[in-house]
Amino acid sequence: MKLKLILYLILVFSTAKTFSQNFYSITGKVKSDKGNPIEYATVFLEGSTELTKTNSNGEFIFEGLKPGNHKVVVRMLGYSSVNETLIINDKKVTKDFILSESSVQLKEVAIGNNSKRKELMELFFLTLIGRSENAASCKILNPEVIEFSTNGNVLQATSKDFIIIENKNLGYNLKYLINNFRHNTKSQITVYDGSCNFGDMPGNEKLQVDTHFQQLQTLKG
């Protein structure tokens, strides 16, 4: 899910009472490609506040879900992340996930001091989030989870955990997990993708909208 489409998202659940709504669950297990259960894997529903960890048996559960499409993302350090969109109709859904050990590792940039990393972080922030007024309200709370490498004119980045982006105007902390980020400093072409999750925080009531729908706009547009 593109971050530029997410950072302007105002996600507020309607307070109207629903008397006939049915709710269901998604359950499953996370295993390695060798068949072993994976404990403490992060499992979340993209574009929501739903996030959990697997137990010692690799099991997870989401309850109280409405019918519809739910994109489940599974992430564990040392393994390639996987995701799948599951459809809830009129019964609970059970789905197991298999993770393969990741063979892709970024080559660390030899920076000598913090000045080079600071320069890369500024470029990363401006490229990913932008220069708009709304972008100026954003702050990355845990930049230490971002790893950089360079290959000629290309800056590459990945995150070993969620990047937590604070924007108090939105009323949510945005958690963004980078799958791939590449920025060519010569051509100014950027390619990236990732998954998002939301965490509650006190927000600016003026920007909160009572709706079930996600309002998506480009941050730079």
Secondary structure, DSSP 8 states (H G I E B T S, - for coil): --GGGTTT----------SS---EEEEEEEEETTS-B-TT-EEEETTSS-EEE--TTSEEEEEEE-SEEEEEEEE-TTB--EEEEEEESSS-EE--EEE-B----------SSHHHHHHHHHHHHHHHT-SSHHHHT-EES-GGGEEEEEETTEEEEEESS-EEEEETTTTEEEEEEEEEEEEETTTTEEEEEEEEEEEE----GGG----SS-----S--
